[in-house]
Amino acid sequence: MVKISTKKEFENILNENEGKTIILKFGAEWCGPCKVMETTINNVEKEEQANAVFVECDVDEVDEKDPDFLEENKVMNIPLMLFYKDKLIYDRTVGLLSSKELMGKLKK
């Protein structure tokens, strides 16, 4: 999982991975459900068949470096995952997903 803390870093990932599914997860170190979701993502990454790139963004770090990035993505609750294809969001999920649910969203 790639860790970022600014919009510019994320834009670079989008540009470098054209044609792939990009999953941007907003979370925090202190967030229990975020840690559970991180484990799920790590498991899916290991068995991934979907040509996806997983990106993690700590809301506390972003709030210090690039707070507009949080506002632009309407981050109100975490964990929040945004699913991108061809630089466009095709799905948005707040809360926990199982590995099966996450894999299903990658195949859209």
C-alpha positions, 0 to 999 in steps of 0.5 A, a space after each residue: 500500500 502506497 502512503 500519501 499526504 497531499 493531493 499532488 502525491 495522489 495525482 501523481 499516482 493516478 497519472 502513473 497508473 492509468 488503466 488500473 483501478 486505484 483505491 484511496 483509503 482515508 483513515 487514521 492511526 487511532 481509528 480501530 476500524 481503519 486498522 481492521 480495513 488495513 488488514 483486509 486490504 493487505 490480504 486482498 493485495 496478496 491475492 489480488 487478481 484485479 490489477 489495482 493500486 491501494 493508496 492510504 491517506 492519514 487524515 491527521 497528516 493531510 489535515 496539516 499538509 493539505 486540508 483542502 484535499 480532505 474537503 474536496 473528497 468530503 471526508 466526514 467519517 473514516 475509514 473512507 474508500 474511494 474507487 477510481 478508474 480512468 481518474 474518475 471515482 466509480 464507488 465510495 464506501 464508508 466503514 468496513 468491507 470484507 475481503 469478498 466485498 472489496 474484491 467485488 468492488 474491484 471487479 466493477 
